[in-house]
């Protein structure tokens, strides 16, 4: 795991790994909620938007991605 951020509502956390995957986890249980792949190299930074409806990930491949979240 190269990067991590906790949602503003405290329900989730996001992690970015060396394999280019962004993962969303439930904070209390540690259960994996979602896994997305969009970077060809590691994910150096992840951040939840203020409203927790998007996550921005920045990869070591120079790509910035915005991921829409549909969680309750």
PyMOL Python script that loads the backbone (N, CA, C, O; Angstrom):
from pymol import cmd

cmd.read_pdbstr("""\
ATOM      1  N   UNK A   1       0.848  -1.168   0.000  1.00  0.00           N
ATOM      2  CA  UNK A   1       0.000   0.000   0.000  1.00  0.00           C
ATOM      3  C   UNK A   1       0.896   1.235   0.000  1.00  0.00           C
ATOM      4  O   UNK A   1       1.776   1.380   0.849  1.00  0.00           O
ATOM      5  N   UNK A   2       0.658   2.126  -0.970  1.00  0.00           N
ATOM      6  CA  UNK A   2       1.484   3.323  -1.091  1.00  0.00           C
ATOM      7  C   UNK A   2       0.803   4.575  -0.549  1.00  0.00           C
ATOM      8  O   UNK A   2       1.474   5.518  -0.131  1.00  0.00           O
ATOM      9  N   UNK A   3      -0.544   4.585  -0.557  1.00  0.00           N
ATOM     10  CA  UNK A   3      -1.260   5.781  -0.122  1.00  0.00           C
ATOM     11  C   UNK A   3      -2.600   5.383   0.475  1.00  0.00           C
ATOM     12  O   UNK A   3      -3.142   4.320   0.172  1.00  0.00           O
ATOM     13  N   UNK A   4      -3.128   6.263   1.336  1.00  0.00           N
ATOM     14  CA  UNK A   4      -4.390   5.984   2.014  1.00  0.00           C
ATOM     15  C   UNK A   4      -5.074   7.310   2.364  1.00  0.00           C
ATOM     16  O   UNK A   4      -4.413   8.311   2.641  1.00  0.00           O
ATOM     17  N   UNK A   5      -6.403   7.294   2.347  1.00  0.00           N
ATOM     18  CA  UNK A   5      -7.184   8.449   2.816  1.00  0.00           C
ATOM     19  C   UNK A   5      -8.475   7.921   3.413  1.00  0.00           C
ATOM     20  O   UNK A   5      -9.005   6.906   2.962  1.00  0.00           O
ATOM     21  N   UNK A   6      -8.982   8.610   4.429  1.00  0.00           N
ATOM     22  CA  UNK A   6     -10.231   8.251   5.095  1.00  0.00           C
ATOM     23  C   UNK A   6     -11.308   9.227   4.657  1.00  0.00           C
ATOM     24  O   UNK A   6     -11.077  10.434   4.586  1.00  0.00           O
ATOM     25  N   UNK A   7     -12.503   8.684   4.361  1.00  0.00           N
ATOM     26  CA  UNK A   7     -13.611   9.546   3.943  1.00  0.00           C
ATOM     27  C   UNK A   7     -13.962  10.522   5.067  1.00  0.00           C
ATOM     28  O   UNK A   7     -13.696  10.262   6.240  1.00  0.00           O
ATOM     29  N   UNK A   8     -14.559  11.639   4.685  1.00  0.00           N
ATOM     30  CA  UNK A   8     -14.916  12.667   5.662  1.00  0.00           C
ATOM     31  C   UNK A   8     -15.988  12.193   6.637  1.00  0.00           C
ATOM     32  O   UNK A   8     -16.039  12.650   7.779  1.00  0.00           O
ATOM     33  N   UNK A   9     -16.848  11.271   6.184  1.00  0.00           N
ATOM     34  CA  UNK A   9     -17.882  10.751   7.071  1.00  0.00           C
ATOM     35  C   UNK A   9     -17.372   9.605   7.950  1.00  0.00           C
ATOM     36  O   UNK A   9     -18.104   9.118   8.812  1.00  0.00           O
ATOM     37  N   UNK A  10     -16.133   9.174   7.741  1.00  0.00           N
ATOM     38  CA  UNK A  10     -15.511   8.153   8.569  1.00  0.00           C
ATOM     39  C   UNK A  10     -15.965   6.730   8.289  1.00  0.00           C
ATOM     40  O   UNK A  10     -15.605   5.817   9.034  1.00  0.00           O
ATOM     41  N   UNK A  11     -16.750   6.514   7.231  1.00  0.00           N
ATOM     42  CA  UNK A  11     -17.270   5.179   6.937  1.00  0.00           C
ATOM     43  C   UNK A  11     -16.323   4.339   6.087  1.00  0.00           C
ATOM     44  O   UNK A  11     -16.375   3.110   6.145  1.00  0.00           O
ATOM     45  N   UNK A  12     -15.461   4.977   5.300  1.00  0.00           N
ATOM     46  CA  UNK A  12     -14.639   4.266   4.326  1.00  0.00           C
ATOM     47  C   UNK A  12     -13.203   4.771   4.344  1.00  0.00           C
ATOM     48  O   UNK A  12     -12.919   5.864   4.833  1.00  0.00           O
ATOM     49  N   UNK A  13     -12.311   3.960   3.805  1.00  0.00           N
ATOM     50  CA  UNK A  13     -10.986   4.462   3.487  1.00  0.00           C
ATOM     51  C   UNK A  13     -10.581   3.908   2.135  1.00  0.00           C
ATOM     52  O   UNK A  13     -11.028   2.836   1.726  1.00  0.00           O
ATOM     53  N   UNK A  14      -9.742   4.642   1.461  1.00  0.00           N
ATOM     54  CA  UNK A  14      -9.256   4.276   0.136  1.00  0.00           C
ATOM     55  C   UNK A  14      -7.763   4.027   0.233  1.00  0.00           C
ATOM     56  O   UNK A  14      -7.049   4.712   0.965  1.00  0.00           O
ATOM     57  N   UNK A  15      -7.304   3.032  -0.520  1.00  0.00           N
ATOM     58  CA  UNK A  15      -5.869   2.757  -0.557  1.00  0.00           C
ATOM     59  C   UNK A  15      -5.425   2.626  -2.002  1.00  0.00           C
ATOM     60  O   UNK A  15      -6.150   2.115  -2.854  1.00  0.00           O
ATOM     61  N   UNK A  16      -4.227   3.097  -2.251  1.00  0.00           N
ATOM     62  CA  UNK A  16      -3.605   2.959  -3.562  1.00  0.00           C
ATOM     63  C   UNK A  16      -2.375   2.099  -3.433  1.00  0.00           C
ATOM     64  O   UNK A  16      -1.562   2.292  -2.529  1.00  0.00           O
ATOM     65  N   UNK A  17      -2.235   1.142  -4.342  1.00  0.00           N
ATOM     66  CA  UNK A  17      -1.135   0.196  -4.228  1.00  0.00           C
ATOM     67  C   UNK A  17      -0.097   0.304  -5.317  1.00  0.00           C
ATOM     68  O   UNK A  17      -0.259   1.040  -6.291  1.00  0.00           O
ATOM     69  N   UNK A  18       0.968  -0.440  -5.134  1.00  0.00           N
ATOM     70  CA  UNK A  18       2.072  -0.443  -6.092  1.00  0.00           C
ATOM     71  C   UNK A  18       1.689  -1.115  -7.407  1.00  0.00           C
ATOM     72  O   UNK A  18       2.393  -0.971  -8.407  1.00  0.00           O
ATOM     73  N   UNK A  19       0.568  -1.852  -7.408  1.00  0.00           N
ATOM     74  CA  UNK A  19       0.122  -2.556  -8.608  1.00  0.00           C
ATOM     75  C   UNK A  19      -0.840  -1.726  -9.465  1.00  0.00           C
ATOM     76  O   UNK A  19      -1.359  -2.229 -10.461  1.00  0.00           O
ATOM     77  N   UNK A  20      -1.085  -0.461  -9.094  1.00  0.00           N
ATOM     78  CA  UNK A  20      -1.954   0.418  -9.871  1.00  0.00           C
ATOM     79  C   UNK A  20      -3.425   0.337  -9.506  1.00  0.00           C
ATOM     80  O   UNK A  20      -4.252   0.967 -10.165  1.00  0.00           O
ATOM     81  N   UNK A  21      -3.776  -0.430  -8.462  1.00  0.00           N
ATOM     82  CA  UNK A  21      -5.172  -0.574  -8.049  1.00  0.00           C
ATOM     83  C   UNK A  21      -5.548   0.453  -6.985  1.00  0.00           C
ATOM     84  O   UNK A  21      -4.747   0.802  -6.118  1.00  0.00           O
ATOM     85  N   UNK A  22      -6.775   0.921  -7.076  1.00  0.00           N
ATOM     86  CA  UNK A  22      -7.399   1.737  -6.037  1.00  0.00           C
ATOM     87  C   UNK A  22      -8.441   0.845  -5.380  1.00  0.00           C
ATOM     88  O   UNK A  22      -9.274   0.247  -6.060  1.00  0.00           O
ATOM     89  N   UNK A  23      -8.393   0.759  -4.067  1.00  0.00           N
ATOM     90  CA  UNK A  23      -9.342  -0.079  -3.332  1.00  0.00           C
ATOM     91  C   UNK A  23     -10.094   0.762  -2.316  1.00  0.00           C
ATOM     92  O   UNK A  23      -9.535   1.664  -1.691  1.00  0.00           O
ATOM     93  N   UNK A  24     -11.391   0.445  -2.162  1.00  0.00           N
ATOM     94  CA  UNK A  24     -12.238   1.114  -1.177  1.00  0.00           C
ATOM     95  C   UNK A  24     -12.602   0.084  -0.116  1.00  0.00           C
ATOM     96  O   UNK A  24     -13.019  -1.030  -0.432  1.00  0.00           O
ATOM     97  N   UNK A  25     -12.439   0.465   1.129  1.00  0.00           N
ATOM     98  CA  UNK A  25     -12.661  -0.432   2.252  1.00  0.00           C
ATOM     99  C   UNK A  25     -13.677   0.178   3.213  1.00  0.00           C
ATOM    100  O   UNK A  25     -13.759   1.399   3.347  1.00  0.00           O
ATOM    101  N   UNK A  26     -14.443  -0.673   3.876  1.00  0.00           N
ATOM    102  CA  UNK A  26     -15.308  -0.223   4.958  1.00  0.00           C
ATOM    103  C   UNK A  26     -14.423  -0.041   6.192  1.00  0.00           C
ATOM    104  O   UNK A  26     -13.673  -0.944   6.561  1.00  0.00           O
ATOM    105  N   UNK A  27     -14.513   1.115   6.821  1.00  0.00           N
ATOM    106  CA  UNK A  27     -13.589   1.449   7.901  1.00  0.00           C
ATOM    107  C   UNK A  27     -13.735   0.527   9.113  1.00  0.00           C
ATOM    108  O   UNK A  27     -12.741  -0.008   9.604  1.00  0.00           O
ATOM    109  N   UNK A  28     -14.954   0.339   9.593  1.00  0.00           N
ATOM    110  CA  UNK A  28     -15.151  -0.423  10.840  1.00  0.00           C
ATOM    111  C   UNK A  28     -14.812  -1.899  10.694  1.00  0.00           C
ATOM    112  O   UNK A  28     -14.155  -2.473  11.563  1.00  0.00           O
ATOM    113  N   UNK A  29     -15.254  -2.519   9.601  1.00  0.00           N
ATOM    114  CA  UNK A  29     -15.065  -3.963   9.442  1.00  0.00           C
ATOM    115  C   UNK A  29     -13.772  -4.322   8.711  1.00  0.00           C
ATOM    116  O   UNK A  29     -13.277  -5.441   8.844  1.00  0.00           O
ATOM    117  N   UNK A  30     -13.222  -3.380   7.940  1.00  0.00           N
ATOM    118  CA  UNK A  30     -12.050  -3.672   7.119  1.00  0.00           C
ATOM    119  C   UNK A  30     -12.386  -4.440   5.858  1.00  0.00           C
ATOM    120  O   UNK A  30     -11.490  -4.914   5.160  1.00  0.00           O
ATOM    121  N   UNK A  31     -13.691  -4.569   5.557  1.00  0.00           N
ATOM    122  CA  UNK A  31     -14.153  -5.313   4.385  1.00  0.00           C
ATOM    123  C   UNK A  31     -13.864  -4.541   3.100  1.00  0.00           C
ATOM    124  O   UNK A  31     -14.112  -3.338   3.018  1.00  0.00           O
ATOM    125  N   UNK A  32     -13.336  -5.248   2.098  1.00  0.00           N
ATOM    126  CA  UNK A  32     -13.091  -4.655   0.786  1.00  0.00           C
ATOM    127  C   UNK A  32     -14.434  -4.416   0.103  1.00  0.00           C
ATOM    128  O   UNK A  32     -15.217  -5.350  -0.064  1.00  0.00           O
ATOM    129  N   UNK A  33     -14.707  -3.175  -0.293  1.00  0.00           N
ATOM    130  CA  UNK A  33     -15.969  -2.799  -0.927  1.00  0.00           C
ATOM    131  C   UNK A  33     -15.835  -2.785  -2.447  1.00  0.00           C
ATOM    132  O   UNK A  33     -16.721  -3.258  -3.158  1.00  0.00           O
ATOM    133  N   UNK A  34     -14.727  -2.241  -2.938  1.00  0.00           N
ATOM    134  CA  UNK A  34     -14.552  -2.102  -4.377  1.00  0.00           C
ATOM    135  C   UNK A  34     -13.070  -2.070  -4.715  1.00  0.00           C
ATOM    136  O   UNK A  34     -12.233  -1.683  -3.900  1.00  0.00           O
ATOM    137  N   UNK A  35     -12.770  -2.486  -5.935  1.00  0.00           N
ATOM    138  CA  UNK A  35     -11.397  -2.493  -6.426  1.00  0.00           C
ATOM    139  C   UNK A  35     -11.423  -2.019  -7.879  1.00  0.00           C
ATOM    140  O   UNK A  35     -12.149  -2.571  -8.706  1.00  0.00           O
ATOM    141  N   UNK A  36     -10.632  -1.003  -8.180  1.00  0.00           N
ATOM    142  CA  UNK A  36     -10.591  -0.438  -9.523  1.00  0.00           C
ATOM    143  C   UNK A  36      -9.153  -0.371 -10.008  1.00  0.00           C
ATOM    144  O   UNK A  36      -8.229  -0.153  -9.225  1.00  0.00           O
ATOM    145  N   UNK A  37      -8.977  -0.560 -11.305  1.00  0.00           N
ATOM    146  CA  UNK A  37      -7.638  -0.490 -11.877  1.00  0.00           C
ATOM    147  C   UNK A  37      -7.642   0.529 -13.005  1.00  0.00           C
ATOM    148  O   UNK A  37      -8.465   0.452 -13.918  1.00  0.00           O
ATOM    149  N   UNK A  38      -6.728   1.477 -12.941  1.00  0.00           N
ATOM    150  CA  UNK A  38      -6.662   2.489 -13.982  1.00  0.00           C
ATOM    151  C   UNK A  38      -5.261   3.028 -14.212  1.00  0.00           C
ATOM    152  O   UNK A  38      -5.021   3.752 -15.179  1.00  0.00           O
ATOM    153  N   UNK A  39      -4.350   2.684 -13.340  1.00  0.00           N
ATOM    154  CA  UNK A  39      -2.977   3.166 -13.447  1.00  0.00           C
ATOM    155  C   UNK A  39      -2.070   2.023 -13.891  1.00  0.00           C
ATOM    156  O   UNK A  39      -2.263   0.873 -13.498  1.00  0.00           O
ATOM    157  N   UNK A  40      -1.094   2.353 -14.702  1.00  0.00           N
ATOM    158  CA  UNK A  40      -0.164   1.341 -15.173  1.00  0.00           C
ATOM    159  C   UNK A  40       1.007   1.136 -14.210  1.00  0.00           C
ATOM    160  O   UNK A  40       1.778   0.185 -14.344  1.00  0.00           O
ATOM    161  N   UNK A  41       1.124   2.031 -13.253  1.00  0.00           N
ATOM    162  CA  UNK A  41       2.153   1.914 -12.220  1.00  0.00           C
ATOM    163  C   UNK A  41       1.492   2.145 -10.873  1.00  0.00           C
ATOM    164  O   UNK A  41       0.264   2.164 -10.788  1.00  0.00           O
ATOM    165  N   UNK A  42       2.270   2.320  -9.831  1.00  0.00           N
ATOM    166  CA  UNK A  42       1.734   2.505  -8.487  1.00  0.00           C
ATOM    167  C   UNK A  42       0.902   3.774  -8.334  1.00  0.00           C
ATOM    168  O   UNK A  42       1.055   4.735  -9.088  1.00  0.00           O
ATOM    169  N   UNK A  43       0.022   3.750  -7.340  1.00  0.00           N
ATOM    170  CA  UNK A  43      -0.822   4.900  -7.006  1.00  0.00           C
ATOM    171  C   UNK A  43      -0.146   5.655  -5.865  1.00  0.00           C
ATOM    172  O   UNK A  43      -0.098   5.171  -4.733  1.00  0.00           O
ATOM    173  N   UNK A  44       0.367   6.825  -6.165  1.00  0.00           N
ATOM    174  CA  UNK A  44       1.139   7.582  -5.194  1.00  0.00           C
ATOM    175  C   UNK A  44       0.320   8.410  -4.235  1.00  0.00           C
ATOM    176  O   UNK A  44       0.804   8.789  -3.169  1.00  0.00           O
ATOM    177  N   UNK A  45      -0.940   8.701  -4.606  1.00  0.00           N
ATOM    178  CA  UNK A  45      -1.772   9.547  -3.758  1.00  0.00           C
ATOM    179  C   UNK A  45      -3.245   9.287  -4.039  1.00  0.00           C
ATOM    180  O   UNK A  45      -3.644   9.122  -5.192  1.00  0.00           O
ATOM    181  N   UNK A  46      -4.052   9.251  -2.983  1.00  0.00           N
ATOM    182  CA  UNK A  46      -5.503   9.161  -3.096  1.00  0.00           C
ATOM    183  C   UNK A  46      -6.119  10.172  -2.150  1.00  0.00           C
ATOM    184  O   UNK A  46      -5.572  10.448  -1.082  1.00  0.00           O
ATOM    185  N   UNK A  47      -7.270  10.730  -2.548  1.00  0.00           N
ATOM    186  CA  UNK A  47      -7.953  11.703  -1.687  1.00  0.00           C
ATOM    187  C   UNK A  47      -9.448  11.703  -1.986  1.00  0.00           C
ATOM    188  O   UNK A  47      -9.861  11.740  -3.145  1.00  0.00           O
ATOM    189  N   UNK A  48     -10.251  11.660  -0.927  1.00  0.00           N
ATOM    190  CA  UNK A  48     -11.686  11.809  -1.060  1.00  0.00           C
ATOM    191  C   UNK A  48     -12.031  13.273  -1.299  1.00  0.00           C
ATOM    192  O   UNK A  48     -11.402  14.163  -0.727  1.00  0.00           O
ATOM    193  N   UNK A  49     -13.031  13.522  -2.145  1.00  0.00           N
ATOM    194  CA  UNK A  49     -13.570  14.872  -2.304  1.00  0.00           C
ATOM    195  C   UNK A  49     -14.290  15.255  -1.009  1.00  0.00           C
ATOM    196  O   UNK A  49     -14.630  14.387  -0.205  1.00  0.00           O
ATOM    197  N   UNK A  50     -14.519  16.538  -0.812  1.00  0.00           N
ATOM    198  CA  UNK A  50     -15.166  17.014   0.418  1.00  0.00           C
ATOM    199  C   UNK A  50     -16.520  16.371   0.670  1.00  0.00           C
ATOM    200  O   UNK A  50     -16.905  16.179   1.823  1.00  0.00           O
ATOM    201  N   UNK A  51     -17.259  16.031  -0.404  1.00  0.00           N
ATOM    202  CA  UNK A  51     -18.585  15.423  -0.249  1.00  0.00           C
ATOM    203  C   UNK A  51     -18.540  13.893  -0.267  1.00  0.00           C
ATOM    204  O   UNK A  51     -19.587  13.248  -0.221  1.00  0.00           O
ATOM    205  N   UNK A  52     -17.352  13.308  -0.333  1.00  0.00           N
ATOM    206  CA  UNK A  52     -17.146  11.855  -0.358  1.00  0.00           C
ATOM    207  C   UNK A  52     -17.789  11.171  -1.564  1.00  0.00           C
ATOM    208  O   UNK A  52     -18.005   9.959  -1.529  1.00  0.00           O
ATOM    209  N   UNK A  53     -18.096  11.905  -2.619  1.00  0.00           N
ATOM    210  CA  UNK A  53     -18.717  11.318  -3.804  1.00  0.00           C
ATOM    211  C   UNK A  53     -17.718  11.014  -4.911  1.00  0.00           C
ATOM    212  O   UNK A  53     -18.071  10.383  -5.907  1.00  0.00           O
ATOM    213  N   UNK A  54     -16.484  11.455  -4.750  1.00  0.00           N
ATOM    214  CA  UNK A  54     -15.413  11.153  -5.695  1.00  0.00           C
ATOM    215  C   UNK A  54     -14.119  10.900  -4.924  1.00  0.00           C
ATOM    216  O   UNK A  54     -13.930  11.345  -3.792  1.00  0.00           O
ATOM    217  N   UNK A  55     -13.241  10.162  -5.600  1.00  0.00           N
ATOM    218  CA  UNK A  55     -11.875   9.994  -5.117  1.00  0.00           C
ATOM    219  C   UNK A  55     -10.952  10.369  -6.263  1.00  0.00           C
ATOM    220  O   UNK A  55     -11.180   9.992  -7.412  1.00  0.00           O
ATOM    221  N   UNK A  56      -9.917  11.108  -5.938  1.00  0.00           N
ATOM    222  CA  UNK A  56      -8.895  11.446  -6.919  1.00  0.00           C
ATOM    223  C   UNK A  56      -7.687  10.556  -6.622  1.00  0.00           C
ATOM    224  O   UNK A  56      -7.247  10.443  -5.478  1.00  0.00           O
ATOM    225  N   UNK A  57      -7.167   9.932  -7.670  1.00  0.00           N
ATOM    226  CA  UNK A  57      -5.949   9.146  -7.518  1.00  0.00           C
ATOM    227  C   UNK A  57      -4.903   9.671  -8.496  1.00  0.00           C
ATOM    228  O   UNK A  57      -5.212  10.040  -9.629  1.00  0.00           O
ATOM    229  N   UNK A  58      -3.671   9.693  -8.030  1.00  0.00           N
ATOM    230  CA  UNK A  58      -2.550  10.142  -8.848  1.00  0.00           C
ATOM    231  C   UNK A  58      -1.543   8.999  -8.896  1.00  0.00           C
ATOM    232  O   UNK A  58      -1.059   8.528  -7.867  1.00  0.00           O
ATOM    233  N   UNK A  59      -1.241   8.570 -10.111  1.00  0.00           N
ATOM    234  CA  UNK A  59      -0.330   7.454 -10.273  1.00  0.00           C
ATOM    235  C   UNK A  59       1.076   7.898 -10.622  1.00  0.00           C
ATOM    236  O   UNK A  59       1.298   9.020 -11.080  1.00  0.00           O
ATOM    237  N   UNK A  60       2.015   7.003 -10.400  1.00  0.00           N
ATOM    238  CA  UNK A  60       3.401   7.254 -10.788  1.00  0.00           C
ATOM    239  C   UNK A  60       3.573   7.214 -12.305  1.00  0.00           C
ATOM    240  O   UNK A  60       4.654   7.492 -12.825  1.00  0.00           O
ATOM    241  N   UNK A  61       2.498   6.865 -13.006  1.00  0.00           N
ATOM    242  CA  UNK A  61       2.503   6.919 -14.465  1.00  0.00           C
ATOM    243  C   UNK A  61       2.155   8.313 -14.985  1.00  0.00           C
ATOM    244  O   UNK A  61       2.111   8.530 -16.196  1.00  0.00           O
ATOM    245  N   UNK A  62       1.905   9.269 -14.063  1.00  0.00           N
ATOM    246  CA  UNK A  62       1.589  10.647 -14.439  1.00  0.00           C
ATOM    247  C   UNK A  62       0.122  10.881 -14.721  1.00  0.00           C
ATOM    248  O   UNK A  62      -0.258  11.977 -15.134  1.00  0.00           O
ATOM    249  N   UNK A  63      -0.718   9.869 -14.507  1.00  0.00           N
ATOM    250  CA  UNK A  63      -2.144   9.988 -14.779  1.00  0.00           C
ATOM    251  C   UNK A  63      -2.890  10.354 -13.501  1.00  0.00           C
ATOM    252  O   UNK A  63      -2.661   9.779 -12.437  1.00  0.00           O
ATOM    253  N   UNK A  64      -3.793  11.334 -13.637  1.00  0.00           N
ATOM    254  CA  UNK A  64      -4.706  11.719 -12.559  1.00  0.00           C
ATOM    255  C   UNK A  64      -6.080  11.207 -12.935  1.00  0.00           C
ATOM    256  O   UNK A  64      -6.568  11.472 -14.034  1.00  0.00           O
ATOM    257  N   UNK A  65      -6.712  10.465 -12.020  1.00  0.00           N
ATOM    258  CA  UNK A  65      -8.042   9.914 -12.295  1.00  0.00           C
ATOM    259  C   UNK A  65      -9.021  10.403 -11.245  1.00  0.00           C
ATOM    260  O   UNK A  65      -8.663  10.578 -10.080  1.00  0.00           O
ATOM    261  N   UNK A  66     -10.264  10.622 -11.667  1.00  0.00           N
ATOM    262  CA  UNK A  66     -11.346  10.963 -10.756  1.00  0.00           C
ATOM    263  C   UNK A  66     -12.357   9.826 -10.833  1.00  0.00           C
ATOM    264  O   UNK A  66     -12.879   9.516 -11.904  1.00  0.00           O
ATOM    265  N   UNK A  67     -12.622   9.218  -9.702  1.00  0.00           N
ATOM    266  CA  UNK A  67     -13.507   8.060  -9.600  1.00  0.00           C
ATOM    267  C   UNK A  67     -14.805   8.499  -8.913  1.00  0.00           C
ATOM    268  O   UNK A  67     -14.759   9.086  -7.831  1.00  0.00           O
ATOM    269  N   UNK A  68     -15.952   8.225  -9.524  1.00  0.00           N
ATOM    270  CA  UNK A  68     -17.249   8.518  -8.917  1.00  0.00           C
ATOM    271  C   UNK A  68     -17.632   7.370  -7.994  1.00  0.00           C
ATOM    272  O   UNK A  68     -17.462   6.200  -8.337  1.00  0.00           O
ATOM    273  N   UNK A  69     -18.150   7.714  -6.821  1.00  0.00           N
ATOM    274  CA  UNK A  69     -18.537   6.713  -5.833  1.00  0.00           C
ATOM    275  C   UNK A  69     -20.047   6.695  -5.673  1.00  0.00           C
ATOM    276  O   UNK A  69     -20.681   7.748  -5.610  1.00  0.00           O
ATOM    277  N   UNK A  70     -20.617   5.514  -5.607  1.00  0.00           N
ATOM    278  CA  UNK A  70     -22.046   5.342  -5.405  1.00  0.00           C
ATOM    279  C   UNK A  70     -22.233   4.427  -4.193  1.00  0.00           C
ATOM    280  O   UNK A  70     -22.528   3.240  -4.328  1.00  0.00           O
ATOM    281  N   UNK A  71     -22.053   5.011  -3.011  1.00  0.00           N
ATOM    282  CA  UNK A  71     -22.164   4.242  -1.776  1.00  0.00           C
ATOM    283  C   UNK A  71     -23.117   4.977  -0.842  1.00  0.00           C
ATOM    284  O   UNK A  71     -23.231   6.202  -0.885  1.00  0.00           O
ATOM    285  N   UNK A  72     -23.792   4.215  -0.004  1.00  0.00           N
ATOM    286  CA  UNK A  72     -24.746   4.797   0.935  1.00  0.00           C
ATOM    287  C   UNK A  72     -24.114   5.320   2.180  1.00  0.00           C
ATOM    288  O   UNK A  72     -24.809   5.837   3.054  1.00  0.00           O
TER     289      UNK A  72
END
""", "prot")
cmd.dss("prot")
cmd.show_as("cartoon", "prot")
cmd.util.cbc("prot")
cmd.orient("prot")
